[in-house]
Amino acid sequence: MQEFKYFAPYNITEALKILDSAVGQKKLLAGGTDLIIALKNKQVRPNAVIDLKNIEELNYIKSDNGYIRIGSMTTFTDIVESELIKSQARVLHESCEVMGSPQIRNLATIGGNIVNASPAADSVPALLVLDAEVKLESVLGVRVLKVQDILQGINKTNLKENEVLTEISFKVPSENAVTGFRKLGRRAALSIARLSVACVLEAEDNTTRCGDIRIALGAVAKNPFRATGAEEVLKGKDLSLKLIDECVERISDIAVKTIGNRPSLPFKRQSIKGISRELLNRLYNEIGQKRRR
Amino acid sequence: MEKIKISFILNDENVSAEVDPRKRLLDILREDFSLTGVKEGCSEGECGACTVIIDDKAVTSCLVLAPQVNGHRVTTIEGLEKNGELHPLQEAFIKAGAVQCGFCTPGMILAAKALLDKNPDPTREEIKTAISGNLCRCTGYKKIIEAIELAVNILKGGQ
């Protein structure tokens, strides 16, 4: 590793000041599960590393007037173990539960997962379907943007050099909504997603008619994205297994178009149908169960 | 290189050191503290051989910079033995024949310890999940899982 100056601020104000004043290339250290490997392999050569893990005020999960707010340094383990997330935003619980291994989930943070901007970032499809926003802070002020609006390609975001992602927030899905996440990896633990799908599906009051719906795909494009074309297949319609099959075909078409002519295409074309069908059928059943209650 | 002074609890003892911030926890444990039970495998958090426990949580020490443990509590395999007595997990690994080449063993035992400290009566599925970040390339996981189940029994007071 190249020499760098190490900073470990204890509050956000101090961190923002250091980030603004440190000279040369700066890197923020969150969980470290990607950065430390990149440092070791000399893929990044910062002059300063600013460790955000000691900042307690960035570590929380709370419910706030119909919204859930998560501090950016909250680990995947803390999210998986949160009863609030499990009961109110199951899609996020499920996406964090299958990220990495226990050791990685104990280190990695949700803020780091977003900012690292990997095509396969597990929490991101879930955050897209929750329509989540992120708070970016710098010495100059605060910006709030949708998650999709900061992702700019593989490992790229439009955060300014002196900005820190401090909070993720989203509106709690309605009582009529069901949510879930499915991923396909090479092995159960630790696998980087080869494909993932997340969905929030809301039924109109006491019916099986599809109201709000959001579907997002991961590990298909440079960043996870909303498959709006597939959402349209279900939106406003009376849900049925046949309609879900149509939606699954549309998801596969969208994935194929996005992936382009790559060696993984024949595999992904089929396998995305499998995980999408599993997830959507499950959500359809859950809507049925909700009605009978 | 500017060194950073850190203090932390290592295997129940207060220790301090001046560390190069480029070193990983794995490096200082092996090189500065001679705790060679911490193994370097893949160096990217995939294999779990370098697992240690920081504040009750299993983590891969190849993904932690040395100065990050300042003020924290670190446990390595060397810290499990108490007054010459092996930890029940260590006893169980021997009894169940769960050690072959031994390279994955410290990480396996520490991943299991983090589980049992939190959940003293895990199901087989919970055990499998707890060691899912630890690779064994000798034979397999059956005896390792059996050893952890045996340790659960020993800890519960049975045999």
Interface residues (C-beta under 8 A of the other chain):
Chain A: M1 Q2 E3 F4 K5 Y6 A8 L29 G31 G32 T33 I36 I37 L39 K40 V49 D51 K53 T77 G100 S101 P102 Q103 I104 N106 L107 A188 A189 L190
Chain B: M1 E2 I4 P21 R22 R24 S43 E44 G45 E46 G48 T51 K57 A58 V59 T60 C62 L63 V64 L65 P67 Q68 N70 A111 A114 T129 A130 S132 G133 N134
